């Protein structure tokens, strides 16, 4: 029961937070500079989540070839650049990581 209440409370807080911004921006005109700046938020958040996982091992910068996550990330980036397919990018990155871990 406690888990369900926690999930419900989390969902309501998330909904209220998003609704508040929708209601706020409905009443005001968003400046064009702010609109341009907000376009960079999703890539910045994604980079902040992904790059530490790819580049750091135990808190230390790991740019060597033994960092399989970095190598798999580079494969995924190449596939993303060439195909623009999210599914292929994820499959290629995960496949490269599993292959590297299995071989070495």
C-alpha positions as CSV (number, residue, x, y, z in Angstrom):
1,X,0.0,0.0,0.0
2,X,2.8,2.4,0.9
3,X,4.5,1.8,-2.5
4,X,1.2,2.7,-4.3
5,X,0.8,5.9,-2.3
6,X,4.4,6.9,-3.1
7,X,3.9,6.3,-6.8
8,X,0.6,8.2,-6.8
9,X,2.1,11.2,-4.9
10,X,5.1,11.2,-7.3
11,X,2.8,11.2,-10.3
12,X,0.7,14.0,-8.8
13,X,3.7,16.2,-8.1
14,X,5.1,15.6,-11.6
15,X,1.7,16.4,-13.1
16,X,1.3,19.5,-11.0
17,X,4.8,20.8,-11.9
18,X,4.2,20.4,-15.6
19,X,0.7,21.8,-15.5
20,X,1.9,24.9,-13.7
21,X,4.4,25.7,-16.5
22,X,1.7,25.1,-19.1
23,X,-0.7,27.4,-17.4
24,X,1.9,30.0,-16.7
25,X,3.2,30.2,-20.3
26,X,-0.3,30.2,-21.7
27,X,-0.9,33.6,-20.0
28,X,2.4,35.2,-21.0
29,X,4.3,35.5,-24.2
30,X,7.7,33.7,-24.0
31,X,10.6,35.9,-25.1
32,X,12.2,34.6,-28.3
33,X,15.6,34.5,-26.5
34,X,14.2,32.2,-23.8
35,X,12.6,30.0,-26.5
36,X,16.0,29.6,-28.2
37,X,17.7,28.9,-25.0
38,X,15.2,26.2,-24.0
39,X,15.9,24.3,-27.1
40,X,19.3,23.4,-25.7
41,X,18.0,22.0,-22.4
42,X,17.2,18.4,-23.6
43,X,20.7,17.9,-25.2
44,X,22.4,19.3,-22.2
45,X,20.5,17.1,-19.8
46,X,21.2,14.0,-22.0
47,X,24.9,14.9,-22.2
48,X,25.1,15.3,-18.4
49,X,23.6,11.8,-17.9
50,X,25.6,10.0,-20.6
51,X,29.1,11.5,-20.7
52,X,30.0,10.6,-17.1
53,X,29.0,7.0,-17.7
54,X,31.2,6.9,-20.9
55,X,34.2,8.8,-19.7
56,X,34.6,8.1,-16.0
57,X,35.7,4.9,-14.3
58,X,35.7,5.1,-10.5
59,X,35.8,8.9,-10.7
60,X,38.8,9.1,-13.0
61,X,38.8,10.1,-16.6
62,X,39.2,6.9,-18.7
63,X,40.1,7.5,-22.3
64,X,41.9,4.3,-22.9
65,X,40.9,1.5,-25.2
66,X,40.0,-0.7,-22.3
67,X,37.0,1.5,-21.5
68,X,34.4,-0.6,-23.4
69,X,31.6,1.8,-22.6
70,X,33.4,4.6,-24.3
71,X,34.1,2.4,-27.4
72,X,30.5,1.3,-27.5
73,X,29.3,4.9,-27.1
74,X,31.5,5.9,-30.1
75,X,29.9,3.1,-32.1
76,X,26.4,4.3,-31.1
77,X,27.3,7.9,-31.9
78,X,28.5,6.9,-35.4
79,X,25.3,4.8,-36.0
80,X,23.1,7.7,-34.8
81,X,24.9,10.2,-37.0
82,X,24.6,7.9,-40.1
83,X,21.1,6.5,-39.6
84,X,19.3,9.0,-37.3
85,X,17.5,5.9,-35.9
86,X,17.0,5.7,-32.2
87,X,16.4,1.9,-32.3
88,X,19.5,1.2,-34.4
89,X,21.6,3.5,-32.2
90,X,20.6,1.7,-29.0
91,X,21.0,-1.8,-30.7
92,X,24.4,-0.9,-32.1
93,X,25.7,0.5,-28.8
94,X,24.4,-2.3,-26.7
95,X,25.6,-4.9,-29.2
96,X,29.1,-3.3,-29.3
97,X,29.2,-3.3,-25.5
98,X,28.2,-6.9,-25.1
99,X,30.6,-8.0,-27.9
100,X,33.5,-6.1,-26.3
101,X,32.8,-7.5,-22.9
102,X,32.4,-11.0,-24.2
103,X,35.6,-10.9,-26.2
104,X,37.8,-9.4,-23.6
